[in-house]
Structures are given as C-alpha cells and as structure tokens.
C-alpha cells in the first residue's frame, strides 16, 4: 500500500514476498528473471538495456498487452549491495524525446519469517498525483513479482 511520508512527494511501497532476499535481489538484477515481472499488470517489457553496476545505466520500454503504447523509462544505478539493497534514478521519456523529471528509487530486501519484506522508496515526485500513479504501478508490478514466487 502506498503511504505519504512527511514529504508528500515521497512514495513508500512494501510487500512481503515468499522468497529469500537473495532470490528477490536476483529478480531485480538478472535480466532474464526481471523481464518476467517488470512493469504493471497488462504490460510487458518490449525492449531493455541493463548495465547492472554502480554507475551503469538501465532503460526499459513497456508495452501494453496489445504490444502498443510504449512507455520508456530509464536511469542510472547508484547503489548495489547484494542481497540487501539496490538504488537507481528513474525518469520517463517525454513525447519530445527528453527525459522527464527524475526521481530516486531505493529498494531494500529484509529477511522476515514468511520470506522477504521488499520495500521501495521513491522520491521526490513533481506532484502528489505522480506519486500516486507510481504507487499504483509499483503495487501492480509487485503483484506480478509475488506470482512469480508463488
């Protein structure tokens, strides 16, 4: 569930997934696994370029279930601490070809009794509406990730 922190432009989404932290970390860093769940329900990765190392860039193009309406997002990895944390920047490609407002994403993997508490903190959004849209996207994406490990 999305929560507003003291700054209403910060998104926190958390979910317990029935898998160890090492497996969830791989789901974020092994392209063949990531392609199975990345993006909200009804979307798939139409193309990708992932250079998974600190300072490396990433780019994905998401397509809807009909293969249309591509949405491109990209960024740079800022932290990779196997199997506890991964962080990266995020921006959507705009219609004019420029990158939109950049946010920072910090993903943590915490071992708990039933698997791993996966927490995403993304900040700082240009608006509360953008934060809420990303909250819907992350929750839908985590539904796919949860099914992958069911």
N, CA and C of each residue as an Amber inpcrd file, in Angstrom:
protein
   450
   0.8400000  -1.1760000   0.0000000   0.0000000   0.0000000   0.0000000
   0.8920000   1.2480000   0.0000000   0.5180000   2.2680000  -0.7560000
   1.2910000   3.4970000  -0.8340000   0.9960000   4.3630000   0.3910000
   2.0400000   4.9760000   0.9080000   1.9010000   5.8490000   2.0640000
   2.6310000   7.1480000   1.7690000   2.0880000   8.2590000   2.2460000
   2.7880000   9.5270000   2.1390000   3.6380000   9.6950000   3.3890000
   4.8960000   9.9760000   3.2160000   5.7690000  10.2470000   4.3560000
   5.5840000  11.7190000   4.7320000   6.4620000  12.2680000   5.5590000
   6.3280000  13.6660000   5.9490000   6.3770000  14.5740000   4.7210000
   7.1050000  14.1790000   3.7230000   7.1250000  14.8940000   2.4510000
   6.1340000  14.1730000   1.5410000   5.0890000  14.8630000   1.1290000
   4.0400000  14.2020000   0.3430000   4.4680000  13.8840000  -1.0880000
   5.7340000  14.1050000  -1.3990000   6.2570000  13.7300000  -2.7140000
   7.1490000  12.5020000  -2.6270000   7.0490000  11.7620000  -1.5040000
   7.8050000  10.5270000  -1.2950000   6.8240000   9.3660000  -1.2610000
   7.1460000   8.3210000  -1.9820000   6.3180000   7.1200000  -2.0410000
   7.0430000   5.9840000  -1.3370000   6.3180000   5.2490000  -0.4950000
   6.8510000   4.0340000   0.1110000   5.8650000   2.9100000  -0.1640000
   6.3490000   1.8350000  -0.7800000   5.5400000   0.6520000  -1.0650000
   6.2910000  -0.5450000  -0.4840000   5.5810000  -1.3680000   0.2850000
   6.2150000  -2.5170000   0.9220000   5.3320000  -3.7420000   0.7570000
   5.9740000  -4.8900000   0.5820000   5.2440000  -6.1440000   0.3940000
   6.1310000  -7.2760000   0.8730000   5.5360000  -8.2660000   1.5440000
   6.2800000  -9.4750000   1.9030000   6.0810000 -10.4780000   0.7730000
   7.1950000 -10.9510000   0.2250000   7.1990000 -11.9190000  -0.8800000
   7.7900000 -13.2190000  -0.3480000   7.1730000 -14.3460000  -0.7080000
   7.6010000 -15.6640000  -0.2150000   8.8320000 -16.1680000  -0.9620000
   9.9450000 -15.4900000  -0.7260000  11.2350000 -15.8720000  -1.3240000
  12.3290000 -15.2520000  -0.4660000  13.5150000 -15.8730000  -0.4430000
  14.6160000 -15.2830000   0.3230000  15.1340000 -14.0090000  -0.3560000
  15.7950000 -13.1370000   0.4140000  16.3300000 -11.8950000  -0.1620000
  17.2140000 -12.1230000  -1.3870000  18.0180000 -13.1880000  -1.3580000
  18.9130000 -13.4590000  -2.4870000  18.1420000 -13.6550000  -3.7880000
  17.0060000 -14.3540000  -3.7210000  16.1890000 -14.6010000  -4.9260000
  15.5150000 -13.3220000  -5.4050000  15.0290000 -12.5000000  -4.4710000
  14.4000000 -11.2420000  -4.8760000  15.4260000 -10.2700000  -5.4390000
  16.6200000 -10.2710000  -4.8500000  17.6790000  -9.4210000  -5.3920000
  17.9830000  -9.8360000  -6.8300000  18.0460000 -11.1390000  -7.0790000
  18.2620000 -11.6360000  -8.4470000  17.1430000 -11.1960000  -9.3750000
  15.9110000 -11.1490000  -8.8540000  14.7790000 -10.7380000  -9.6850000
  14.9560000  -9.3020000 -10.1900000  15.6980000  -8.4890000  -9.4530000
  15.9690000  -7.1140000  -9.8590000  17.2360000  -6.9810000 -10.6910000
  18.1190000  -7.9880000 -10.6620000  19.4360000  -7.8160000 -11.2860000
  19.7770000  -8.8350000 -12.3700000  18.9760000  -9.8590000 -12.5350000
  19.2070000 -10.8450000 -13.6000000  18.1600000 -10.5820000 -14.6840000
  18.5890000 -10.0660000 -15.8380000  17.6200000  -9.6530000 -16.8600000
  16.5850000 -10.7110000 -17.2260000  16.9760000 -11.9740000 -17.3710000
  16.0080000 -13.0000000 -17.7490000  14.8960000 -13.1600000 -16.7190000
  15.2010000 -12.9300000 -15.4490000  14.1780000 -13.0000000 -14.4040000
  13.3740000 -11.7000000 -14.3740000  14.0760000 -10.5780000 -14.4410000
  13.4210000  -9.2730000 -14.3750000  12.3730000  -9.1030000 -15.4770000
  12.6520000  -9.6050000 -16.6490000  11.7220000  -9.4480000 -17.7670000
  10.3970000 -10.1760000 -17.5430000  10.3660000 -11.1240000 -16.6130000
   9.1400000 -11.8730000 -16.3390000   8.1350000 -11.0950000 -15.4940000
   8.6000000 -10.0670000 -14.7600000   7.6960000  -9.3860000 -13.8390000
   7.7390000  -7.8620000 -13.9070000   8.7110000  -7.2740000 -14.5440000
   8.8850000  -5.8200000 -14.5400000   7.7210000  -5.1360000 -15.2470000
   7.1660000  -4.1530000 -14.6150000   6.0620000  -3.3790000 -15.1920000
   4.7280000  -3.8190000 -14.6250000   3.7540000  -2.9240000 -14.6480000
   2.4450000  -3.2420000 -14.0790000   1.7210000  -4.3370000 -14.8560000
   0.7130000  -4.8920000 -14.2070000  -0.0960000  -5.9400000 -14.8350000
  -0.6500000  -5.4300000 -16.1620000  -0.6460000  -6.2930000 -17.1750000
  -1.1060000  -5.9120000 -18.5010000  -0.0070000  -5.3330000 -19.3740000
   1.1800000  -5.1370000 -18.7990000   2.3110000  -4.5960000 -19.5610000
   3.4270000  -5.6270000 -19.6030000   4.2510000  -5.5280000 -20.6160000
   5.4310000  -6.3820000 -20.7180000   6.5920000  -5.5260000 -21.2010000
   7.7900000  -6.0360000 -21.0220000   8.9860000  -5.3150000 -21.4550000
   9.1780000  -5.5920000 -22.9450000   9.0360000  -4.5540000 -23.7410000
   9.1750000  -4.6830000 -25.1910000  10.6430000  -4.6190000 -25.6090000
  11.4360000  -3.8660000 -24.8610000  12.8770000  -3.7950000 -25.1070000
  13.5610000  -3.3570000 -23.8190000  14.8270000  -3.7060000 -23.6920000
  15.5530000  -3.3480000 -22.4810000  17.0550000  -3.2610000 -22.7420000
  17.7090000  -2.4650000 -21.9050000  19.1680000  -2.3710000 -21.8760000
  19.5330000  -2.1650000 -20.4130000  20.2140000  -3.1410000 -19.8350000
  20.5260000  -3.1040000 -18.4100000  22.0240000  -3.3040000 -18.1950000
  22.6610000  -2.3030000 -17.6290000  24.0790000  -2.3860000 -17.2650000
  24.1250000  -2.3220000 -15.7380000  23.9150000  -3.4840000 -15.1100000
  23.6540000  -3.5510000 -13.6780000  24.9680000  -3.5090000 -12.8910000
  25.4010000  -2.2830000 -12.6390000  26.5770000  -1.9860000 -11.8220000
  26.4360000  -0.5380000 -11.3920000  27.0730000  -0.1650000 -10.2890000
  27.0150000   1.2290000  -9.8520000  27.5640000   2.1080000 -10.9780000
  26.7910000   3.0920000 -11.3760000  27.1610000   3.9650000 -12.4880000
  26.6590000   3.4740000 -13.8300000  26.1660000   2.2390000 -13.8830000
  25.6290000   1.6890000 -15.1260000  24.2170000   2.1980000 -15.3680000
  23.8290000   2.2490000 -16.6090000  22.5020000   2.7530000 -16.9380000
  21.5280000   1.6090000 -17.2080000  20.2530000   1.9280000 -17.1180000
  19.1950000   0.9720000 -17.4370000  18.1340000   1.7070000 -18.2410000
  17.4340000   0.9390000 -19.0760000  16.3600000   1.5020000 -19.8920000
  15.3980000   0.3760000 -20.2200000  14.1170000   0.6220000 -20.0290000
  13.1110000  -0.3560000 -20.4390000  12.0000000   0.3590000 -21.1930000
  11.4450000  -0.3380000 -22.1650000  10.2620000   0.1320000 -22.8780000
   9.1560000  -0.8500000 -22.5610000   8.0850000  -0.3490000 -21.9780000
   6.9520000  -1.1930000 -21.6160000   5.8760000  -1.0610000 -22.6810000
   5.2680000  -2.1900000 -23.0210000   4.1640000  -2.1990000 -23.9820000
   2.9470000  -2.8120000 -23.3030000   1.7610000  -2.3460000 -23.7090000
   0.5500000  -2.9390000 -23.1380000   0.3430000  -4.3330000 -23.7140000
  -0.7150000  -5.0100000 -23.3070000  -0.9340000  -6.4020000 -23.7210000
  -1.1200000  -6.5440000 -25.2290000  -1.4210000  -5.4640000 -25.9230000
  -1.5720000  -5.4970000 -27.3780000  -0.2560000  -5.1290000 -28.0820000
   0.7980000  -4.8710000 -27.2840000   2.0860000  -4.5070000 -27.8690000
   2.1540000  -3.0550000 -28.2940000   1.2050000  -2.2460000 -27.8430000
   1.1390000  -0.8380000 -28.2390000   1.4620000   0.0600000 -27.0560000
   1.3870000   1.3550000 -27.3030000   1.5370000   2.3580000 -26.2500000
   2.7990000   2.1430000 -25.4270000   3.9350000   2.2080000 -26.0790000
   5.2060000   2.0260000 -25.3700000   5.4910000   3.2020000 -24.4510000
   5.9080000   2.8720000 -23.2490000   6.3330000   3.8680000 -22.2740000
   7.7760000   3.5330000 -21.9230000   8.6710000   4.4880000 -22.0960000
  10.0930000   4.2530000 -21.8770000  10.5310000   4.9590000 -20.5960000
  11.2120000   4.2060000 -19.7380000  11.7950000   4.7830000 -18.5320000
  13.2620000   4.3710000 -18.4810000  14.0560000   5.2100000 -17.7930000
  15.4860000   4.9370000 -17.7420000  16.0980000   5.5930000 -16.5170000
  17.3450000   5.2140000 -16.2550000  18.0620000   5.8040000 -15.1350000
  19.4550000   5.2400000 -15.0170000  20.0540000   5.4690000 -13.8410000
  21.4150000   5.0360000 -13.5480000  21.4060000   4.3650000 -12.1780000
  22.1140000   3.2430000 -12.0690000  22.2430000   2.5530000 -10.7850000
  23.1770000   3.3440000  -9.8800000  22.7310000   3.6220000  -8.6380000
  23.5400000   4.4000000  -7.6940000  24.0530000   3.5580000  -6.5360000
  23.4440000   2.3960000  -6.2820000  23.9100000   1.5010000  -5.2190000
  23.4920000   0.0800000  -5.5470000  24.4020000  -0.8540000  -5.3200000
  24.1050000  -2.2750000  -5.4520000  24.8050000  -2.9660000  -4.2880000
  24.0180000  -3.4090000  -3.3210000  24.5410000  -4.0500000  -2.1110000
  23.8790000  -5.4190000  -1.9710000  24.4030000  -6.3810000  -2.6840000
  23.8440000  -7.7370000  -2.7490000  23.8170000  -8.3880000  -1.3800000
  22.7570000  -8.9710000  -0.8970000  21.3920000  -9.0170000  -1.4180000
  20.4430000  -8.1070000  -0.6410000  20.9420000  -6.9740000  -0.1580000
  20.1560000  -6.1430000   0.7480000  19.5250000  -4.9090000   0.1300000
  20.1520000  -4.3640000  -0.9270000  19.6830000  -3.0610000  -1.4090000
  20.1380000  -2.8280000  -2.8330000  19.2730000  -2.1410000  -3.5750000
  19.6330000  -1.6380000  -4.8950000  18.9600000  -0.2780000  -5.0360000
  19.6660000   0.6790000  -5.6250000  19.1170000   2.0260000  -5.7920000
  19.4430000   2.5230000  -7.1910000  18.5320000   3.3470000  -7.7240000
  18.7130000   3.8650000  -9.0690000  17.8640000   5.1100000  -9.2750000
  18.2170000   5.8730000 -10.2940000  17.3940000   7.0090000 -10.6830000
  16.3410000   6.5190000 -11.6620000  15.3040000   7.3270000 -11.8530000
  14.1840000   6.9390000 -12.7150000  13.6250000   8.1840000 -13.3870000
  13.4150000   8.1270000 -14.6990000  12.7230000   9.1960000 -15.4220000
  12.0240000   8.5880000 -16.6340000  10.8530000   9.1160000 -16.9390000
  10.0950000   8.6950000 -18.1200000  10.5400000   9.5230000 -19.3180000
  10.5950000   8.9020000 -20.4740000  10.8890000   9.6130000 -21.7120000
   9.6330000  10.3770000 -22.1180000   9.7890000  11.6580000 -22.4130000
   8.6630000  12.5100000 -22.7910000   8.4130000  12.4110000 -24.2950000
   7.2590000  12.8940000 -24.7270000   6.8740000  12.8370000 -26.1420000
   7.8780000  13.5420000 -27.0440000   8.5440000  14.5840000 -26.5120000
   9.5150000  15.3260000 -27.3250000  10.9090000  14.6960000 -27.3130000
  11.0400000  13.5100000 -26.6660000  12.3150000  12.8030000 -26.6510000
  13.2090000  13.1260000 -25.4670000  12.8420000  14.1110000 -24.6650000
  13.6360000  14.4510000 -23.4820000  13.2040000  13.5950000 -22.2980000
  14.1170000  13.4200000 -21.3430000  13.7770000  12.7280000 -20.1010000
  12.9890000  13.6750000 -19.2190000  11.9670000  13.1370000 -18.5800000
  11.1560000  13.9350000 -17.6710000  11.8370000  14.1130000 -16.3300000
  11.0600000  14.5550000 -15.3590000  11.5840000  14.7840000 -14.0140000
  12.1440000  13.4840000 -13.4430000  13.3180000  13.5770000 -12.8510000
  13.9860000  12.3950000 -12.3180000  13.6210000  12.1850000 -10.8500000
  13.3840000  10.9170000 -10.5020000  13.1810000  10.5410000  -9.1090000
  14.2670000   9.5420000  -8.7320000  14.3690000   9.2890000  -7.4370000
  15.3590000   8.3570000  -6.9170000  14.6300000   7.1910000  -6.2650000
  15.0160000   5.9730000  -6.6160000  14.3680000   4.7570000  -6.1270000
  15.3680000   3.9850000  -5.2670000  14.9430000   3.6060000  -4.0700000
  15.7720000   2.8180000  -3.1660000  14.9770000   1.5720000  -2.7920000
  15.4980000   0.4050000  -3.1420000  14.8180000  -0.8670000  -2.9070000
  15.5980000  -1.6330000  -1.8400000  14.8900000  -2.0800000  -0.7950000
  15.5570000  -2.8710000   0.2460000  14.8970000  -4.2380000   0.3600000
  15.6990000  -5.2170000   0.7480000  15.2810000  -6.6050000   0.8780000
  15.5950000  -7.0470000   2.3060000  14.5640000  -7.2420000   3.1250000
  14.7440000  -7.6050000   4.5330000  14.1460000  -8.9770000   4.8010000
  14.9780000  -9.9020000   5.2760000  14.5040000 -11.2570000   5.5910000
  13.5030000 -11.1890000   6.7410000  12.3420000 -11.8340000   6.5560000
  11.3070000 -11.9440000   7.5950000  10.8400000 -13.3970000   7.6290000
   9.9910000 -13.7340000   8.6060000   9.5520000 -15.1200000   8.7800000
   8.9820000 -15.7520000   7.5130000   8.1620000 -15.0410000   6.7740000
   7.4880000 -15.6260000   5.6060000   8.2140000 -15.3530000   4.2890000
   9.4460000 -14.8710000   4.3570000  10.1930000 -14.5940000   3.1310000
  11.0060000 -13.3330000   3.2440000  10.6600000 -12.3350000   2.4230000
  11.3970000 -11.0780000   2.3770000  10.4320000  -9.9100000   2.3230000
  10.6990000  -8.9260000   3.1820000   9.9590000  -7.6640000   3.0650000
  10.6970000  -6.8280000   2.0340000  10.0260000  -6.6030000   0.9240000
  10.5380000  -5.7920000  -0.1700000   9.9570000  -4.3940000   0.0000000
  10.8180000  -3.3960000   0.1110000  10.3500000  -2.0230000   0.2920000
  10.9850000  -1.1320000  -0.7610000  10.1320000  -0.3700000  -1.4330000
  10.5820000   0.6130000  -2.4090000  10.2480000   1.9930000  -1.8640000
  11.2610000   2.8540000  -1.8250000  11.0530000   4.2630000  -1.5020000
  11.4580000   5.0410000  -2.7460000  10.5320000   5.8260000  -3.2800000
  10.8120000   6.6120000  -4.4820000  10.5100000   8.0770000  -4.1690000
  11.4740000   8.9530000  -4.5150000  11.3070000  10.3780000  -4.2260000
  12.0860000  11.2160000  -5.2140000  11.9530000  12.4040000  -5.3060000
  10.8640000  13.2730000  -4.9230000  10.0650000  13.5800000  -6.1790000
   8.8010000  13.3040000  -6.1150000   7.9200000  13.4810000  -7.2660000
   7.5690000  14.9500000  -7.4570000   7.2560000  15.3060000  -8.6900000
   6.8530000  16.6770000  -9.0070000   5.4900000  17.0010000  -8.3990000
   4.6650000  15.9560000  -8.1870000   3.3330000  16.1980000  -7.6490000
   2.8420000  14.9670000  -6.8940000   1.8380000  15.1710000  -6.0690000
   1.2030000  14.0670000  -5.3570000   0.5450000  13.1180000  -6.3580000
   0.0060000  13.6580000  -7.4310000  -0.6320000  12.8160000  -8.4560000
   0.3770000  11.8560000  -9.0890000   1.5740000  12.3560000  -9.3920000
   2.6130000  11.4900000  -9.9480000   3.0190000  10.4160000  -8.9430000
   3.1350000  10.8030000  -7.6790000   3.4570000   9.8310000  -6.6250000
   2.3940000   8.7360000  -6.5900000   1.1400000   9.1210000  -6.6120000
   0.0550000   8.1410000  -6.5270000   0.0090000   7.2150000  -7.7420000
   0.2890000   7.7480000  -8.9310000   0.3370000   6.8950000 -10.1310000
   1.4550000   5.8680000 -10.0120000   2.6030000   6.2890000  -9.5220000
   3.7080000   5.3420000  -9.3350000   3.3680000   4.3190000  -8.2530000
   2.6470000   4.7270000  -7.2270000   2.2080000   3.7840000  -6.2010000
   1.3370000   2.6900000  -6.7900000   0.4180000   3.0710000  -7.6640000
  -0.4120000   2.0730000  -8.3430000   0.4570000   1.1610000  -9.2040000
   1.4220000   1.7480000  -9.9030000   2.3030000   0.9590000 -10.7660000
   3.1540000  -0.0350000  -9.9770000   3.7670000   0.4130000  -8.8920000
   4.6010000  -0.4920000  -8.0880000   3.7500000  -1.6070000  -7.4790000
   2.5720000  -1.2790000  -6.9580000   1.7280000  -2.3190000  -6.3600000
   1.3130000  -3.3520000  -7.3970000   0.9610000  -2.9100000  -8.5870000
   0.5980000  -3.8270000  -9.6570000   1.8010000  -4.6680000 -10.0840000
   2.9610000  -4.0440000 -10.1630000   4.1930000  -4.7550000 -10.5100000
   4.5270000  -5.8050000  -9.4490000   4.3670000  -5.4490000  -8.1740000
   4.6310000  -6.4090000  -7.0960000   3.6510000  -7.5740000  -7.1280000
   2.4330000  -7.3660000  -7.6390000   1.5060000  -8.4910000  -7.8140000
   2.1270000  -9.5220000  -8.7540000   2.7400000  -9.0500000  -9.8480000
   3.3970000  -9.9640000 -10.7870000   4.5950000 -10.6550000 -10.1460000
   5.3780000  -9.9130000  -9.3770000   6.5480000 -10.4680000  -8.7050000
   6.1110000 -11.5230000  -7.6860000   5.0570000 -11.2340000  -6.9660000
   4.5360000 -12.1740000  -5.9780000   4.1040000 -13.4850000  -6.6550000
   3.4300000 -13.3840000  -7.7950000   3.0080000 -14.5840000  -8.5380000
   4.2080000 -15.3860000  -9.0480000   5.2760000 -14.6900000  -9.4090000
   6.4820000 -15.3660000  -9.8880000   7.0460000 -16.3040000  -8.8300000
   6.9440000 -15.9080000  -7.5640000   7.4950000 -16.7110000  -6.4800000
   6.4450000 -17.5190000  -5.7090000   5.2200000 -17.5480000  -6.2080000
   4.1440000 -18.2950000  -5.5230000   4.3590000 -19.7910000  -5.6650000
